[in-house]
């Protein structure tokens, strides 16, 4: 029996090309949808082996369907296709359990992705793989850096990165400004930072800054030798 597939994209040309390519290569396309409402209905009705879906279509999109697959405990493997290189889209898709993630133009990677997810593997575009690898390194560096600092030093560092004065930090952690100053001096010595700019540079390189702050920090902090 042929494995079944559902294809969702609001670009009719891409929708037809995707469906034709799957059918020529041994899959049975049970439905082609340009809108989220009909896609959700077909997903629940046909319970296809794999769904190839755009991130956004009218009436919903890939993330809504990913949530439905998890909520309804469907056996469907999922491949999400994105038209933009957005880290937050990838992260959200991973949180929802996506098995494959492609970036347009994606047709040349479609069949390898489908074959992979049908046998229980995962398949990601080269951009997604690069992002995941760099994030792994960031998290590993962050863990190493956190091991270097005491819990109190890490806490003081975060307050310092938020722009708080020694007096403000002292009030936050219920210690004297002089004690806070000792913590700041100690952590600067540990990481080899001569000033607050170098301290911020360390935090950036070690992955200690929240994801939302990193781009702004990279623009503001000069390269420290």
C-alpha positions as CSV (number, residue, x, y, z in Angstrom):
1,X,0.0,0.0,0.0
2,X,1.3,3.5,-0.9
3,X,2.0,5.9,2.0
4,X,-0.5,8.7,2.0
5,X,0.3,12.4,2.0
6,X,-1.5,15.7,2.5
7,X,-0.1,18.9,0.9
8,X,-0.9,22.4,2.1
9,X,0.3,25.6,0.4
10,X,-1.5,28.8,-0.6
11,X,0.7,29.1,-3.7
12,X,-1.2,27.0,-6.3
13,X,1.8,26.3,-8.4
14,X,3.9,25.1,-5.5
15,X,0.9,23.0,-4.3
16,X,0.6,21.2,-7.6
17,X,4.3,20.7,-8.1
18,X,4.7,19.2,-4.6
19,X,1.7,16.9,-5.0
20,X,2.8,15.7,-8.5
21,X,6.4,15.0,-7.3
22,X,5.1,13.0,-4.4
23,X,2.7,11.0,-6.5
24,X,5.4,10.2,-9.2
25,X,7.6,8.9,-6.4
26,X,5.1,6.4,-4.9
27,X,2.9,8.4,-2.5
28,X,-0.8,8.8,-2.6
29,X,-1.8,12.4,-2.2
30,X,-5.2,12.3,-0.4
31,X,-5.8,16.1,-0.6
32,X,-4.3,19.4,-1.6
33,X,-5.3,22.4,0.4
34,X,-4.8,26.1,0.1
35,X,-6.5,27.0,3.4
36,X,-6.1,25.9,7.0
37,X,-9.7,25.0,7.7
38,X,-10.0,22.4,5.0
39,X,-6.5,21.1,5.7
40,X,-7.4,20.5,9.4
41,X,-10.5,18.6,8.3
42,X,-8.5,16.5,5.8
43,X,-5.8,15.8,8.4
44,X,-8.3,14.4,10.8
45,X,-10.3,12.5,8.2
46,X,-7.5,10.9,6.2
47,X,-4.8,10.7,9.0
48,X,-2.1,10.7,6.3
49,X,1.4,9.2,6.8
50,X,3.0,12.6,6.1
51,X,1.9,16.2,5.7
52,X,3.9,18.8,3.8
53,X,2.7,22.2,4.8
54,X,3.6,25.9,4.5
55,X,4.1,27.8,7.7
56,X,1.3,30.2,6.9
57,X,-1.9,29.7,4.8
58,X,-5.3,31.5,5.1
59,X,-7.3,30.2,8.0
60,X,-4.3,28.8,9.9
61,X,-1.1,27.2,8.8
62,X,1.6,24.7,9.6
63,X,1.9,25.5,13.3
64,X,-1.8,25.1,13.8
65,X,-1.7,21.7,12.2
66,X,1.3,20.6,14.2
67,X,-0.6,21.5,17.3
68,X,-3.6,19.4,16.0
69,X,-1.4,16.4,15.3
70,X,-0.1,16.4,18.8
71,X,-3.4,17.2,20.4
72,X,-5.3,14.5,18.5
73,X,-2.4,12.0,18.8
74,X,-2.4,11.5,15.0
75,X,0.2,9.1,13.4
76,X,1.1,11.8,10.8
77,X,4.7,12.8,10.2
78,X,5.2,16.5,9.6
79,X,7.3,18.6,7.2
80,X,7.1,22.4,7.6
81,X,8.1,24.7,4.7
82,X,9.1,28.3,5.5
83,X,9.5,31.1,3.0
84,X,11.7,33.1,5.4
85,X,14.7,32.4,7.5
86,X,13.2,32.9,10.9
87,X,14.7,31.4,14.0
88,X,11.6,31.9,16.0
89,X,9.6,29.9,13.4
90,X,12.0,27.0,13.6
91,X,12.0,27.0,17.4
92,X,8.2,27.1,17.6
93,X,8.0,24.2,15.1
94,X,10.5,22.1,17.1
95,X,8.5,22.8,20.3
96,X,5.4,21.5,18.5
97,X,7.2,18.3,17.4
98,X,7.9,18.9,13.7
99,X,10.0,16.1,12.1
100,X,11.1,18.0,9.0
101,X,11.8,21.7,8.3
102,X,12.6,23.1,4.8
103,X,13.3,26.6,3.5
104,X,11.9,27.7,0.1
105,X,12.9,26.9,-2.6
106,X,12.7,23.4,-1.2
107,X,11.6,21.1,-4.0
108,X,15.1,19.6,-4.4
109,X,15.0,18.6,-0.7
110,X,11.4,17.4,-0.6
111,X,11.9,13.7,-1.4
112,X,14.9,13.2,0.9
113,X,12.9,14.9,3.7
114,X,9.8,12.7,3.0
115,X,11.7,9.5,2.9
116,X,13.5,10.4,6.1
117,X,10.4,11.3,8.2
118,X,8.5,8.3,6.9
119,X,11.0,6.0,8.5
120,X,11.1,7.9,11.8
121,X,14.0,10.1,11.1
122,X,14.3,13.9,11.1
123,X,15.3,16.1,8.2
124,X,16.2,19.8,8.3
125,X,17.4,22.3,5.7
126,X,21.1,23.3,5.8
127,X,20.1,26.6,7.3
128,X,18.2,25.0,10.1
129,X,21.0,22.6,10.8
130,X,23.5,25.4,11.0
131,X,21.3,27.3,13.4
132,X,20.8,24.2,15.6
133,X,24.5,23.5,15.6
134,X,25.4,27.1,16.6
135,X,22.8,27.1,19.3
136,X,24.2,23.9,20.7
137,X,27.6,25.5,20.9
138,X,26.1,28.6,22.6
139,X,24.3,26.5,25.2
140,X,27.5,24.4,25.8
141,X,29.5,27.6,26.3
142,X,26.9,29.0,28.6
143,X,27.0,25.9,30.7
144,X,30.8,26.1,30.9
145,X,30.6,29.8,31.8
146,X,28.0,29.2,34.5
147,X,30.3,26.6,36.0
148,X,33.1,29.1,36.2
149,X,31.0,31.6,38.2
150,X,29.4,31.1,41.5
151,X,25.6,31.4,41.6
152,X,25.9,34.8,43.3
153,X,28.3,36.0,40.7
154,X,26.0,34.8,37.9
155,X,23.1,36.7,39.5
156,X,25.2,39.9,39.9
157,X,26.4,39.6,36.3
158,X,22.8,39.4,35.0
159,X,21.8,42.5,37.0
160,X,24.9,44.3,35.7
161,X,24.0,43.4,32.1
162,X,20.6,44.9,32.8
163,X,22.3,48.2,33.5
164,X,21.7,48.3,37.2
165,X,24.0,50.2,39.5
166,X,25.9,48.6,42.4
167,X,23.3,50.2,44.8
168,X,20.4,48.9,42.8
169,X,21.9,45.4,42.6
170,X,22.5,45.5,46.4
171,X,18.8,46.2,47.0
172,X,17.8,43.4,44.6
173,X,20.0,40.7,46.4
174,X,19.8,42.2,49.9
175,X,23.5,42.8,50.2
176,X,25.6,45.9,50.8
177,X,26.9,47.9,47.7
178,X,30.4,47.1,48.9
179,X,29.7,43.3,48.8
180,X,28.2,43.7,45.4
181,X,31.3,45.5,44.2
182,X,33.5,42.6,45.5
183,X,31.3,40.2,43.4
184,X,31.7,42.4,40.3
185,X,35.5,42.6,40.8
186,X,35.7,38.8,41.3
187,X,33.8,37.9,38.2
188,X,35.7,40.4,36.1
189,X,38.9,38.8,37.3
190,X,37.6,35.3,36.5
191,X,36.7,36.1,32.9
192,X,39.5,38.6,32.2
193,X,37.2,41.6,31.7
194,X,38.7,45.0,32.5
195,X,35.4,46.9,32.3
196,X,31.7,46.5,31.9
197,X,31.9,46.5,28.1
198,X,34.4,43.6,28.2
199,X,32.1,41.9,30.7
200,X,29.1,42.2,28.4
201,X,31.3,40.8,25.5
202,X,32.1,37.8,27.6
203,X,28.4,37.2,28.4
204,X,27.6,37.5,24.7
205,X,30.3,35.1,23.6
206,X,29.4,32.6,26.4
207,X,25.8,32.6,25.4
208,X,24.6,34.0,28.7
209,X,22.5,36.7,27.1
210,X,18.9,35.9,26.3
211,X,18.2,35.2,22.7
212,X,16.2,38.3,22.3
213,X,19.1,40.5,23.5
214,X,21.9,39.0,21.4
215,X,21.4,40.8,18.1
216,X,21.3,44.2,19.9
217,X,24.3,43.3,22.0
218,X,26.4,42.3,18.9
219,X,25.7,45.7,17.4
220,X,26.7,47.6,20.5
221,X,29.7,45.7,21.8
222,X,33.0,46.2,20.0
223,X,35.3,43.3,19.4
224,X,37.4,42.6,22.5
225,X,40.9,41.2,21.9
